[in-house]
Amino acid sequence: MLHHQLDLRDGLDGCGRAALLGLEQAPRRGGTWSPLHRALEVALRFKNEATWWPWAACEPLYRLAQPWVTRYPLVKGLGNFGSIDGGAPGGPMVVEGHVSDLARAAFEDVIPRPSRDGLRHYPHDTPLAARLPFLLLNGSAPGAPGPFLLPPHNLREVAEALILLTRDVDTPVDDLLDVLLGPDFPTGGEVDAEASDLDGLYRRGRGTVRLRATVDLVEGPPAALVVTSLPYLVARTPVVRELAARVEDGEFPGVEGVRDESAPPDVPVRIVIDLAPGAADASPGTTLDRLHALTPLAATYACTLRPWRSIGHLLRDFLATRPDAIAAARDAIKLRDRFGDERRTRIARRARDLRAGASS
């Protein structure tokens, strides 16, 4: 089962939970120990209970701090925490990490029970009490067991769906989908609703999501296609190399060249695809279709909500873990107003304006 290691109550597995709590609870041994190094000590404590190596606690902690992987990071990282191109993060001795403001506000027991021994006797398999369903907000972590993915979603939309259910526990899925528009990936992109099975995902618990890069047409001369976001978990540098190699081999007759104008962190992705002037056999729309079909600028994800039958079933089960529905709605409103942000992933339900403009 996909989510047998991720708990609905906090969206974490035991190793990620240990690392997150280690930032707060692990005892200090002098002022030179960083919080991340103390999380490593927590993993050493748990090594006797589970077959974890110390690094196993740092890997999920790195993921929780990477904004291109986790939609709502629970760790605020300082230093080298890797890059969107797949760069390796620094070791636990040379980077710094702290529990994020969202995690402090959303988890009731980030500091569950103060004691002299910190987390020595805290069971790592005890989920934290979360005020929001982070399993739905951040989705399943990359590398989770099984071939499926639970996609991340927007905090503001999830909070609105929870508020609807607290008003009426029998709210139909149609009403929930009026506020929960679809997946919201941290790297942006554009969900092709016509090529995706969002209804199957939210109504029956399993479906596909077709995610395309966000591409804008810049009128010339010279005309160009500008890629401003990539599909989830797709690295930028390999995409640029593959595009350049295919253009050099003549696979895209309407493309003249490829330039990488990205400048992280302000401009994480900006790939300029120069269009050949006067190419009669390749319009911008046709070139874009070929790019989506032959390159990683489009990706299809097999997604699931299982073992929950629908999105309503998942949210109702989460509300059942909260002691009071009114308090749950109040917490959702507070967190929505404080941490809610705009949707990053577009939902394209009609033909692209670019293709329509190119054909006119």
ROBA-850671 format. One record per residue (C-alpha): residue number from 1; x, y, z. Coordinates in nm, 4 decimals. Example, Ala and Ser with C-alpha at 12.3 -4.5 7.8 and 13.67 -1.06 7.14 Angstrom:
timi num=1	X=1.2300	Y=-0.4500	Z=0.7800
timi num=2	X=1.3670	Y=-0.1060	Z=0.7140
This chain:
timi num=1	X=0.0000	Y=0.0000	Z=0.0000
timi num=2	X=0.1345	Y=0.3414	Z=-0.0936
timi num=3	X=0.0804	Y=0.5247	Z=0.2328
timi num=4	X=0.1616	Y=0.2497	Z=0.4791
timi num=5	X=0.4537	Y=0.4598	Z=0.6068
timi num=6	X=0.2838	Y=0.8010	Z=0.5909
timi num=7	X=0.0279	Y=0.8773	Z=0.8571
timi num=8	X=-0.2849	Y=1.0779	Z=0.7797
timi num=9	X=-0.2587	Y=1.2707	Z=1.1058
timi num=10	X=0.0709	Y=1.4430	Z=1.0245
timi num=11	X=0.1703	Y=1.3288	Z=0.6736
timi num=12	X=0.5072	Y=1.1994	Z=0.7984
timi num=13	X=0.6747	Y=0.8637	Z=0.8342
timi num=14	X=0.8650	Y=0.7620	Z=1.1439
timi num=15	X=1.2020	Y=0.8745	Z=1.0110
timi num=16	X=1.0809	Y=1.2189	Z=0.9019
timi num=17	X=0.8969	Y=1.2599	Z=1.2308
timi num=18	X=1.2119	Y=1.1734	Z=1.4229
timi num=19	X=1.4154	Y=1.4269	Z=1.2268
timi num=20	X=1.1569	Y=1.7025	Z=1.2679
timi num=21	X=1.1232	Y=1.6458	Z=1.6413
timi num=22	X=1.4991	Y=1.6159	Z=1.6711
timi num=23	X=1.5346	Y=1.9808	Z=1.5748
timi num=24	X=1.3399	Y=2.0731	Z=1.8885
timi num=25	X=1.3948	Y=1.7945	Z=2.1352
timi num=26	X=1.7404	Y=1.6461	Z=2.1038
timi num=27	X=1.9639	Y=1.7474	Z=2.3960
timi num=28	X=2.2465	Y=1.9875	Z=2.3244
timi num=29	X=2.6089	Y=1.8976	Z=2.3791
timi num=30	X=2.7708	Y=2.2363	Z=2.3721
timi num=31	X=2.6987	Y=2.5431	Z=2.1635
timi num=32	X=2.8810	Y=2.4107	Z=1.8570
timi num=33	X=2.6193	Y=2.1450	Z=1.7794
timi num=34	X=2.3780	Y=2.2522	Z=1.5102
timi num=35	X=2.0089	Y=2.1497	Z=1.5266
timi num=36	X=2.0644	Y=1.9244	Z=1.2250
timi num=37	X=2.3496	Y=1.7505	Z=1.3985
timi num=38	X=2.1239	Y=1.7008	Z=1.6992
timi num=39	X=1.8660	Y=1.5414	Z=1.4700
timi num=40	X=2.1398	Y=1.2983	Z=1.3693
timi num=41	X=2.1782	Y=1.2059	Z=1.7354
timi num=42	X=1.8061	Y=1.1322	Z=1.7507
timi num=43	X=1.8474	Y=0.8883	Z=1.4633
timi num=44	X=2.1247	Y=0.7178	Z=1.6567
timi num=45	X=1.8892	Y=0.6768	Z=1.9512
timi num=46	X=1.6275	Y=0.5152	Z=1.7280
timi num=47	X=1.8818	Y=0.2871	Z=1.5641
timi num=48	X=1.8337	Y=0.0329	Z=1.8391
timi num=49	X=1.4560	Y=0.0233	Z=1.7733
timi num=50	X=1.4602	Y=0.0207	Z=1.3916
timi num=51	X=1.7124	Y=-0.0588	Z=1.1218
timi num=52	X=1.7955	Y=0.3031	Z=1.0437
timi num=53	X=2.1372	Y=0.4386	Z=0.9736
timi num=54	X=2.2016	Y=0.7909	Z=1.1086
timi num=55	X=2.1837	Y=0.9431	Z=0.7607
timi num=56	X=1.8284	Y=0.8129	Z=0.7241
timi num=57	X=1.7045	Y=1.0875	Z=0.9564
timi num=58	X=1.8827	Y=1.3616	Z=0.7627
timi num=59	X=1.7523	Y=1.2647	Z=0.4167
timi num=60	X=1.3810	Y=1.3258	Z=0.4956
timi num=61	X=1.4781	Y=1.6367	Z=0.6882
timi num=62	X=1.6510	Y=1.7718	Z=0.3776
timi num=63	X=1.3361	Y=1.6961	Z=0.1775
timi num=64	X=1.1175	Y=1.8816	Z=0.4284
timi num=65	X=1.3335	Y=2.1909	Z=0.3740
timi num=66	X=1.3502	Y=2.1821	Z=-0.0086
timi num=67	X=1.0815	Y=2.4148	Z=-0.1526
timi num=68	X=1.1032	Y=2.2524	Z=-0.4985
timi num=69	X=1.0123	Y=1.9133	Z=-0.3475
timi num=70	X=0.7834	Y=1.9988	Z=-0.0545
timi num=71	X=0.4935	Y=2.2342	Z=-0.1248
timi num=72	X=0.4891	Y=2.3623	Z=0.2340
timi num=73	X=0.8345	Y=2.3095	Z=0.3925
timi num=74	X=0.8280	Y=2.2143	Z=0.7585
timi num=75	X=1.1971	Y=2.2914	Z=0.8051
timi num=76	X=1.3701	Y=2.6230	Z=0.7412
timi num=77	X=1.7109	Y=2.5370	Z=0.6042
timi num=78	X=2.0204	Y=2.7566	Z=0.6164
timi num=79	X=2.3103	Y=2.6552	Z=0.3970
timi num=80	X=2.3421	Y=2.4016	Z=0.1176
timi num=81	X=2.0237	Y=2.1943	Z=0.1112
timi num=82	X=2.0735	Y=2.0838	Z=-0.2485
timi num=83	X=1.9320	Y=2.2333	Z=-0.5648
timi num=84	X=1.6495	Y=2.1802	Z=-0.8122
timi num=85	X=1.9077	Y=2.0379	Z=-1.0546
timi num=86	X=1.9770	Y=1.7447	Z=-0.8259
timi num=87	X=2.2757	Y=1.8890	Z=-0.6428
timi num=88	X=2.3651	Y=1.7020	Z=-0.3253
timi num=89	X=2.3079	Y=1.8843	Z=0.0047
timi num=90	X=2.5845	Y=1.9483	Z=0.2538
timi num=91	X=2.6502	Y=1.7235	Z=0.5490
timi num=92	X=2.4747	Y=1.7665	Z=0.8831
timi num=93	X=2.7811	Y=1.9322	Z=1.0328
timi num=94	X=2.7900	Y=2.2210	Z=0.7847
timi num=95	X=2.4231	Y=2.3144	Z=0.7383
timi num=96	X=2.1661	Y=2.4548	Z=0.9772
timi num=97	X=1.7975	Y=2.3749	Z=1.0113
timi num=98	X=1.5082	Y=2.5012	Z=1.2212
timi num=99	X=1.1428	Y=2.4108	Z=1.2488
timi num=100	X=0.9468	Y=2.6417	Z=1.0157
timi num=101	X=0.6816	Y=2.8839	Z=1.1359
timi num=102	X=0.4142	Y=2.6786	Z=0.9610
timi num=103	X=0.5194	Y=2.3628	Z=1.1450
timi num=104	X=0.5151	Y=2.5427	Z=1.4786
timi num=105	X=0.1661	Y=2.6763	Z=1.4095
timi num=106	X=0.0219	Y=2.3600	Z=1.2552
timi num=107	X=0.1570	Y=2.0931	Z=1.4911
timi num=108	X=0.0264	Y=2.1010	Z=1.8438
timi num=109	X=0.3053	Y=1.8920	Z=1.9903
timi num=110	X=0.6267	Y=1.9793	Z=1.8119
timi num=111	X=0.7490	Y=1.9973	Z=2.1721
timi num=112	X=0.5310	Y=1.7135	Z=2.3018
timi num=113	X=0.6659	Y=1.6381	Z=2.6483
timi num=114	X=0.9664	Y=1.8205	Z=2.7936
timi num=115	X=1.2075	Y=1.5962	Z=2.9801
timi num=116	X=1.5729	Y=1.5769	Z=3.0668
timi num=117	X=1.6271	Y=1.3066	Z=2.8078
timi num=118	X=1.4516	Y=1.4874	Z=2.5257
timi num=119	X=1.3285	Y=1.2264	Z=2.2783
timi num=120	X=1.5012	Y=0.9307	Z=2.4401
timi num=121	X=1.1691	Y=0.7736	Z=2.5351
timi num=122	X=0.9446	Y=0.9346	Z=2.2754
timi num=123	X=0.8013	Y=0.6686	Z=2.0397
timi num=124	X=0.8831	Y=0.7665	Z=1.6824
timi num=125	X=0.5757	Y=0.5839	Z=1.5564
timi num=126	X=0.3398	Y=0.8165	Z=1.7451
timi num=127	X=0.1996	Y=1.0700	Z=1.4930
timi num=128	X=0.1956	Y=1.4377	Z=1.5739
timi num=129	X=-0.1375	Y=1.6146	Z=1.6128
timi num=130	X=-0.1661	Y=1.8399	Z=1.3070
timi num=131	X=-0.4264	Y=2.1083	Z=1.2475
timi num=132	X=-0.4160	Y=2.0497	Z=0.8699
timi num=133	X=-0.3833	Y=1.7304	Z=0.6604
timi num=134	X=-0.0203	Y=1.7545	Z=0.5515
timi num=135	X=-0.0528	Y=1.4212	Z=0.3735
timi num=136	X=-0.2721	Y=1.6092	Z=0.1252
timi num=137	X=-0.0823	Y=1.9402	Z=0.1379
timi num=138	X=0.2651	Y=1.7991	Z=0.0732
timi num=139	X=0.1620	Y=1.4702	Z=-0.0842
timi num=140	X=0.3694	Y=1.1573	Z=-0.0638
timi num=141	X=0.7409	Y=1.2122	Z=-0.0540
timi num=142	X=0.9490	Y=1.1144	Z=-0.3592
timi num=143	X=1.0634	Y=0.7573	Z=-0.3282
timi num=144	X=0.7598	Y=0.6512	Z=-0.1262
timi num=145	X=0.6769	Y=0.2820	Z=-0.1644
timi num=146	X=0.4710	Y=0.1928	Z=-0.4678
timi num=147	X=0.4528	Y=0.3325	Z=-0.8210
timi num=148	X=0.1943	Y=0.5980	Z=-0.7352
timi num=149	X=0.2099	Y=0.9541	Z=-0.6128
timi num=150	X=-0.0245	Y=1.1500	Z=-0.3916
timi num=151	X=0.0111	Y=1.5004	Z=-0.5372
timi num=152	X=0.0446	Y=1.8117	Z=-0.3195
timi num=153	X=-0.2375	Y=2.0647	Z=-0.2898
timi num=154	X=-0.2894	Y=2.4295	Z=-0.2045
timi num=155	X=-0.3288	Y=2.5149	Z=0.1636
timi num=156	X=-0.6002	Y=2.7723	Z=0.1040
timi num=157	X=-0.8098	Y=2.5289	Z=-0.1015
timi num=158	X=-0.7678	Y=2.2403	Z=0.1438
timi num=159	X=-0.8677	Y=2.4673	Z=0.4317
timi num=160	X=-1.1808	Y=2.5764	Z=0.2433
timi num=161	X=-1.2747	Y=2.2115	Z=0.1831
timi num=162	X=-1.2286	Y=2.1340	Z=0.5535
timi num=163	X=-1.4514	Y=2.4286	Z=0.6473
timi num=164	X=-1.7235	Y=2.2982	Z=0.4148
timi num=165	X=-1.7080	Y=1.9566	Z=0.5789
timi num=166	X=-1.7264	Y=2.1010	Z=0.9298
timi num=167	X=-2.0463	Y=2.2796	Z=0.8304
timi num=168	X=-2.1947	Y=1.9685	Z=0.6708
timi num=169	X=-2.0191	Y=1.6345	Z=0.7045
timi num=170	X=-2.2201	Y=1.5007	Z=0.4094
timi num=171	X=-2.0978	Y=1.7677	Z=0.1671
timi num=172	X=-2.0865	Y=1.6014	Z=-0.1791
timi num=173	X=-1.7643	Y=1.5695	Z=-0.3750
timi num=174	X=-1.8940	Y=1.8148	Z=-0.6374
timi num=175	X=-1.9068	Y=2.0936	Z=-0.3781
timi num=176	X=-1.5619	Y=2.0050	Z=-0.2488
timi num=177	X=-1.4187	Y=2.0215	Z=-0.5999
timi num=178	X=-1.5611	Y=2.3709	Z=-0.6403
timi num=179	X=-1.2997	Y=2.4910	Z=-0.3901
timi num=180	X=-1.0333	Y=2.2203	Z=-0.4338
timi num=181	X=-0.9389	Y=2.2817	Z=-0.7963
timi num=182	X=-0.6697	Y=2.0189	Z=-0.8314
timi num=183	X=-0.3056	Y=1.9427	Z=-0.7482
timi num=184	X=-0.0754	Y=2.2345	Z=-0.6756
timi num=185	X=0.2870	Y=2.1395	Z=-0.7339
timi num=186	X=0.5693	Y=2.3399	Z=-0.5723
timi num=187	X=0.7456	Y=2.3923	Z=-0.9061
timi num=188	X=0.4320	Y=2.5202	Z=-1.0800
timi num=189	X=0.3483	Y=2.3828	Z=-1.4209
timi num=190	X=0.0163	Y=2.3398	Z=-1.5947
timi num=191	X=-0.2226	Y=2.0494	Z=-1.5421
timi num=192	X=-0.3849	Y=1.9463	Z=-1.8684
timi num=193	X=-0.7314	Y=1.8629	Z=-1.7342
timi num=194	X=-0.8412	Y=1.7190	Z=-2.0691
timi num=195	X=-0.5551	Y=1.4659	Z=-2.0697
timi num=196	X=-0.5747	Y=1.3978	Z=-1.6941
timi num=197	X=-0.8189	Y=1.1896	Z=-1.4959
timi num=198	X=-0.8863	Y=1.4288	Z=-1.2090
timi num=199	X=-1.2404	Y=1.2988	Z=-1.1658
timi num=200	X=-1.1095	Y=0.9475	Z=-1.1186
timi num=201	X=-0.8521	Y=1.0698	Z=-0.8681
timi num=202	X=-1.0930	Y=1.2674	Z=-0.6507
timi num=203	X=-1.4092	Y=1.0587	Z=-0.6925
timi num=204	X=-1.2694	Y=0.7040	Z=-0.7066
timi num=205	X=-0.9298	Y=0.7401	Z=-0.5424
timi num=206	X=-0.7077	Y=0.6731	Z=-0.8429
timi num=207	X=-0.6272	Y=0.8652	Z=-1.1612
timi num=208	X=-0.3568	Y=1.0264	Z=-1.3721
timi num=209	X=-0.2272	Y=1.3819	Z=-1.3815
timi num=210	X=-0.0735	Y=1.5203	Z=-1.7007
timi num=211	X=0.1569	Y=1.8060	Z=-1.6024
timi num=212	X=0.3180	Y=2.0329	Z=-1.8604
timi num=213	X=0.5785	Y=2.3023	Z=-1.8315
timi num=214	X=0.4535	Y=2.6584	Z=-1.8289
timi num=215	X=0.5458	Y=2.7974	Z=-2.1717
timi num=216	X=0.4774	Y=3.1510	Z=-2.2939
timi num=217	X=0.5016	Y=3.2762	Z=-2.6512
timi num=218	X=0.7127	Y=3.5889	Z=-2.6982
timi num=219	X=0.6268	Y=3.7680	Z=-3.0188
timi num=220	X=0.9165	Y=3.8491	Z=-3.2472
timi num=221	X=1.1063	Y=3.9189	Z=-3.4292
timi num=222	X=1.2573	Y=3.6870	Z=-3.3329
timi num=223	X=0.9759	Y=3.4835	Z=-3.1766
timi num=224	X=1.0549	Y=3.2489	Z=-2.8906
timi num=225	X=0.8969	Y=3.0047	Z=-2.6486
timi num=226	X=0.9931	Y=3.0819	Z=-2.2881
timi num=227	X=0.9703	Y=2.8018	Z=-2.0301
timi num=228	X=0.9129	Y=2.9479	Z=-1.6817
timi num=229	X=0.8358	Y=2.6313	Z=-1.4854
timi num=230	X=0.8997	Y=2.2593	Z=-1.5237
timi num=231	X=0.6998	Y=1.9507	Z=-1.4218
timi num=232	X=0.7389	Y=1.8193	Z=-1.0699
timi num=233	X=1.0778	Y=1.6550	Z=-0.9922
timi num=234	X=1.2190	Y=1.7375	Z=-1.3384
timi num=235	X=1.5674	Y=1.8898	Z=-1.3189
timi num=236	X=1.6432	Y=2.1945	Z=-1.5312
timi num=237	X=1.9963	Y=2.1259	Z=-1.6561
timi num=238	X=1.9252	Y=1.7800	Z=-1.8085
timi num=239	X=1.6220	Y=1.9276	Z=-1.9861
timi num=240	X=1.8333	Y=2.2047	Z=-2.1405
timi num=241	X=2.0954	Y=1.9536	Z=-2.2548
timi num=242	X=1.8368	Y=1.7230	Z=-2.4087
timi num=243	X=1.6632	Y=2.0106	Z=-2.5874
timi num=244	X=1.9925	Y=2.1382	Z=-2.7274
timi num=245	X=2.0913	Y=1.7904	Z=-2.8470
timi num=246	X=1.7564	Y=1.7306	Z=-3.0194
timi num=247	X=1.7654	Y=2.0720	Z=-3.1863
timi num=248	X=2.1171	Y=2.0022	Z=-3.3115
timi num=249	X=1.9984	Y=1.6690	Z=-3.4533
timi num=250	X=1.7228	Y=1.8481	Z=-3.6448
timi num=251	X=1.4277	Y=1.6919	Z=-3.4608
timi num=252	X=1.2601	Y=2.0311	Z=-3.4232
timi num=253	X=1.2731	Y=2.2119	Z=-3.7596
timi num=254	X=1.0987	Y=2.5177	Z=-3.6194
timi num=255	X=1.3565	Y=2.5730	Z=-3.3431
timi num=256	X=1.6730	Y=2.7714	Z=-3.4021
timi num=257	X=1.8427	Y=2.7408	Z=-3.0631
timi num=258	X=1.8024	Y=2.6912	Z=-2.6884
timi num=259	X=1.9332	Y=2.9215	Z=-2.4141
timi num=260	X=1.9257	Y=2.8804	Z=-2.0385
timi num=261	X=1.8673	Y=3.2212	Z=-1.8795
timi num=262	X=1.7814	Y=3.0863	Z=-1.5336
timi num=263	X=1.9238	Y=3.2745	Z=-1.2371
timi num=264	X=1.8348	Y=3.0973	Z=-0.9096
timi num=265	X=1.6979	Y=3.1769	Z=-0.6620
timi num=266	X=1.5194	Y=3.4803	Z=-0.8109
timi num=267	X=1.4546	Y=3.3175	Z=-1.1498
timi num=268	X=1.4706	Y=2.9412	Z=-1.0900
timi num=269	X=1.3641	Y=2.8457	Z=-1.4434
timi num=270	X=1.3845	Y=3.0469	Z=-1.7643
timi num=271	X=1.4612	Y=2.8438	Z=-2.0759
timi num=272	X=1.4367	Y=3.0364	Z=-2.4032
timi num=273	X=1.3605	Y=2.8339	Z=-2.7169
timi num=274	X=1.4285	Y=3.0541	Z=-3.0203
timi num=275	X=1.1933	Y=2.9890	Z=-3.3127
timi num=276	X=1.3270	Y=2.9901	Z=-3.6662
timi num=277	X=1.1795	Y=3.2811	Z=-3.8628
timi num=278	X=0.9594	Y=3.1838	Z=-4.1544
timi num=279	X=0.9523	Y=2.8098	Z=-4.0830
timi num=280	X=0.6552	Y=2.7044	Z=-4.2910
timi num=281	X=0.6472	Y=2.3456	Z=-4.1629
timi num=282	X=0.6437	Y=2.4253	Z=-3.7897
timi num=283	X=0.4096	Y=2.6760	Z=-3.6253
timi num=284	X=0.4601	Y=2.7634	Z=-3.2531
timi num=285	X=0.1668	Y=2.5425	Z=-3.1592
timi num=286	X=0.3002	Y=2.2433	Z=-3.3555
timi num=287	X=0.6488	Y=2.2926	Z=-3.2134
timi num=288	X=0.5077	Y=2.3050	Z=-2.8614
timi num=289	X=0.3153	Y=1.9820	Z=-2.9188
timi num=290	X=0.6347	Y=1.8102	Z=-3.0330
timi num=291	X=0.8227	Y=1.9445	Z=-2.7320
timi num=292	X=0.5571	Y=1.8048	Z=-2.4988
timi num=293	X=0.5588	Y=1.4687	Z=-2.6748
timi num=294	X=0.9345	Y=1.4163	Z=-2.7111
timi num=295	X=1.0941	Y=1.5945	Z=-2.4136
timi num=296	X=1.0495	Y=1.6081	Z=-2.0329
timi num=297	X=0.8538	Y=1.9348	Z=-2.0699
timi num=298	X=0.5465	Y=1.7173	Z=-2.0060
timi num=299	X=0.5091	Y=1.4297	Z=-1.7631
timi num=300	X=0.2265	Y=1.1990	Z=-1.6605
timi num=301	X=0.1938	Y=1.0918	Z=-1.2970
timi num=302	X=-0.0087	Y=0.7954	Z=-1.1750
timi num=303	X=-0.1754	Y=0.9322	Z=-0.8624
timi num=304	X=-0.3807	Y=0.7750	Z=-0.5892
timi num=305	X=-0.5663	Y=0.8573	Z=-0.2700
timi num=306	X=-0.5874	Y=0.4912	Z=-0.1696
timi num=307	X=-0.6790	Y=0.3477	Z=0.0749
timi num=308	X=-0.9348	Y=0.6297	Z=0.0775
timi num=309	X=-1.2170	Y=0.5964	Z=-0.1725
timi num=310	X=-1.2441	Y=0.9666	Z=-0.2545
timi num=311	X=-1.1227	Y=1.3088	Z=-0.1503
timi num=312	X=-1.4252	Y=1.3447	Z=0.0785
timi num=313	X=-1.3414	Y=1.0154	Z=0.2486
timi num=314	X=-0.9830	Y=1.1306	Z=0.3143
timi num=315	X=-1.0853	Y=1.4682	Z=0.4575
timi num=316	X=-1.3571	Y=1.3139	Z=0.6755
timi num=317	X=-1.1089	Y=1.0657	Z=0.8175
timi num=318	X=-0.8750	Y=1.3526	Z=0.9004
timi num=319	X=-1.1501	Y=1.5484	Z=1.0741
timi num=320	X=-1.2311	Y=1.2353	Z=1.2730
timi num=321	X=-0.8824	Y=1.2581	Z=1.4263
timi num=322	X=-0.9555	Y=1.6077	Z=1.5571
timi num=323	X=-1.1265	Y=1.6291	Z=1.8965
timi num=324	X=-1.3677	Y=1.9072	Z=1.8021
timi num=325	X=-1.5047	Y=1.9986	Z=1.4569
timi num=326	X=-1.5615	Y=2.3634	Z=1.5508
timi num=327	X=-1.2046	Y=2.3971	Z=1.6754
timi num=328	X=-1.0824	Y=2.2266	Z=1.3568
timi num=329	X=-1.2651	Y=2.4836	Z=1.1425
timi num=330	X=-1.1284	Y=2.7671	Z=1.3538
timi num=331	X=-0.7724	Y=2.6342	Z=1.3182
timi num=332	X=-0.8171	Y=2.5950	Z=0.9410
timi num=333	X=-0.9320	Y=2.9560	Z=0.9093
timi num=334	X=-0.6375	Y=3.0877	Z=1.1134
timi num=335	X=-0.3791	Y=2.8886	Z=0.9186
timi num=336	X=-0.5445	Y=2.9769	Z=0.5868
timi num=337	X=-0.5300	Y=3.3487	Z=0.6648
timi num=338	X=-0.1722	Y=3.3350	Z=0.7911
timi num=339	X=-0.0001	Y=3.0914	Z=0.5548
timi num=340	X=-0.2337	Y=3.0610	Z=0.2564
timi num=341	X=-0.0758	Y=3.1554	Z=-0.0763
timi num=342	X=-0.1739	Y=3.1703	Z=-0.4388
timi num=343	X=-0.1959	Y=2.8605	Z=-0.6535
timi num=344	X=0.1251	Y=2.7858	Z=-0.8436
timi num=345	X=-0.0025	Y=2.5209	Z=-1.0846
timi num=346	X=-0.2407	Y=2.6278	Z=-1.3583
timi num=347	X=-0.5406	Y=2.4135	Z=-1.4445
timi num=348	X=-0.5937	Y=2.4189	Z=-1.8219
timi num=349	X=-0.9462	Y=2.2999	Z=-1.9009
timi num=350	X=-0.9603	Y=2.4284	Z=-2.2583
timi num=351	X=-0.7234	Y=2.4379	Z=-2.5547
timi num=352	X=-0.4167	Y=2.6504	Z=-2.4938
timi num=353	X=-0.4433	Y=3.0165	Z=-2.5921
timi num=354	X=-0.1041	Y=2.9793	Z=-2.7550
timi num=355	X=-0.2267	Y=2.7090	Z=-2.9901
timi num=356	X=-0.5455	Y=2.8996	Z=-3.0659
timi num=357	X=-0.3475	Y=3.2137	Z=-3.1435
timi num=358	X=-0.1049	Y=3.0288	Z=-3.3651
timi num=359	X=-0.3782	Y=2.8796	Z=-3.5771
timi num=360	X=-0.5613	Y=3.2097	Z=-3.6328
